[in-house]
Amino acid sequence: MIGLRISKDSSARELEPIAMTVHHLTGLPVAVRSVTKKGVHVINGKVVDYEFTGPVLEEVLSSGRAVKTVPTSGLYEGVPVSAVPIFDYTGELVGVVGVVAYMTIAELGEEINLLDLFKGHPDIVDRVRECIKKILDDRASSL
């Protein structure tokens, strides 16, 4: 039977389907690696590296906890990155998934072009505008 299995020894090629799924879901650069092997790095719908790791991925593997940070070294130095551990059904840490978060809701303050961001989904633009306005209004009232 063909299937998808993830372990602490999964290779980059074995993790590629997960990386591509997260990438297609988010549209963001994605890296996935296992505990014992370097991982796969996906940008613009293509695998660009099958031997990838970085300081944020390594931090998650060391701590077993999610990390949201702006790295001071590595490929994504100065760019917001979020990474989360992958645990198996027994609770054992088996890997990590990281995304480059060019924009996060918490950092909204600059004008963004919603039509570009949600092209193909114009019906949700008004709802997103309302949510962003509420976030910015709440932020302004708390100052």
C-alpha positions in Angstrom: 0.0 0.0 0.0 1.3 3.4 -1.0 1.2 6.0 1.8 2.9 8.8 3.5 5.0 8.1 6.6 7.0 10.6 8.6 9.7 9.6 11.0 12.7 11.3 12.7 14.8 9.7 9.8 12.6 10.9 6.9 14.6 12.2 3.9 14.0 15.5 2.2 12.4 13.6 -0.7 10.0 11.8 1.6 9.0 15.2 3.2 8.6 16.9 -0.2 4.8 16.2 -0.4 4.3 17.9 2.9 6.4 20.9 1.9 4.6 21.3 -1.4 1.2 21.0 0.4 2.0 23.7 2.9 3.5 25.9 0.1 0.5 25.6 -2.1 -1.8 26.3 0.8 0.1 29.4 2.0 2.0 30.6 -1.1 5.0 31.2 1.1 8.5 29.7 1.0 8.5 26.5 3.1 11.1 24.2 4.6 10.5 20.8 6.1 13.2 18.6 7.7 13.4 15.6 10.0 15.3 15.3 13.2 18.2 13.4 11.7 18.3 14.6 8.1 18.4 17.9 6.4 15.3 18.9 4.6 13.5 20.2 1.5 13.1 23.9 0.7 10.3 25.1 -1.6 10.0 28.5 -3.2 7.6 29.6 -6.0 6.2 26.1 -6.5 9.6 24.5 -7.0 12.0 22.5 -4.8 15.2 24.6 -4.6 17.1 22.5 -2.1 17.1 18.9 -0.8 19.8 19.6 1.9 18.2 22.6 3.6 18.3 23.6 7.2 18.5 27.0 9.0 18.9 28.5 12.5 15.2 28.7 13.1 14.6 25.0 12.1 17.5 24.0 14.3 16.1 26.0 17.2 12.7 24.2 16.9 14.5 20.8 16.8 16.5 21.7 19.9 13.6 23.1 21.9 10.6 21.1 20.6 8.6 24.3 20.6 7.2 26.6 17.9 9.3 29.7 17.1 8.3 33.0 15.5 11.3 35.2 15.0 13.4 37.4 12.7 16.6 35.5 12.2 19.9 37.3 12.6 21.8 34.8 10.4 21.1 32.4 7.6 19.3 32.6 4.3 16.4 34.5 5.8 18.3 36.9 7.9 16.1 39.9 8.7 12.9 38.3 7.4 10.1 37.0 9.8 10.0 33.2 10.0 7.7 30.9 11.8 8.5 27.2 12.4 6.6 24.5 14.3 7.6 21.0 15.5 6.1 17.9 14.0 5.3 15.1 16.5 4.3 11.6 15.8 1.3 9.9 17.4 3.4 9.0 20.5 4.5 12.5 21.1 8.1 12.0 19.7 9.6 14.9 17.8 10.1 13.8 14.3 10.7 17.0 12.3 9.9 20.7 11.8 8.0 22.8 9.3 9.0 26.4 8.7 7.5 29.2 6.6 8.8 32.6 5.6 6.2 35.0 6.9 6.7 38.1 4.7 3.6 39.6 6.4 1.9 38.7 9.6 -1.4 40.1 10.9 0.4 41.4 14.0 2.7 43.5 11.8 0.0 45.0 9.7 0.3 48.8 9.8 1.5 49.4 6.3 -1.0 49.6 3.5 -1.4 46.3 1.6 -3.1 45.8 -1.8 -5.9 43.4 -0.9 -6.9 43.0 -4.6 -3.4 41.7 -5.3 -3.3 39.6 -2.1 -6.7 38.0 -2.8 -6.8 38.0 -6.5 -9.2 35.2 -7.6 -11.2 35.7 -4.4 -12.7 39.2 -4.7 -15.7 38.2 -2.6 -13.6 38.1 0.5 -11.8 41.4 0.0 -14.5 43.4 1.9 -14.4 41.0 4.8 -10.7 41.1 5.1 -10.7 45.0 4.9 -13.2 45.0 7.9 -10.9 42.6 9.9 -7.8 44.7 9.2 -9.6 47.9 10.1 -10.8 46.3 13.4 -7.2 45.1 14.2 -5.8 48.6 13.4 -8.5 50.4 15.4 -8.0 48.1 18.4 -4.3 48.7 18.2 -4.8 52.4 18.0 -7.2 52.5 20.9 -4.8 50.5 23.1 -2.0 53.1 22.7 
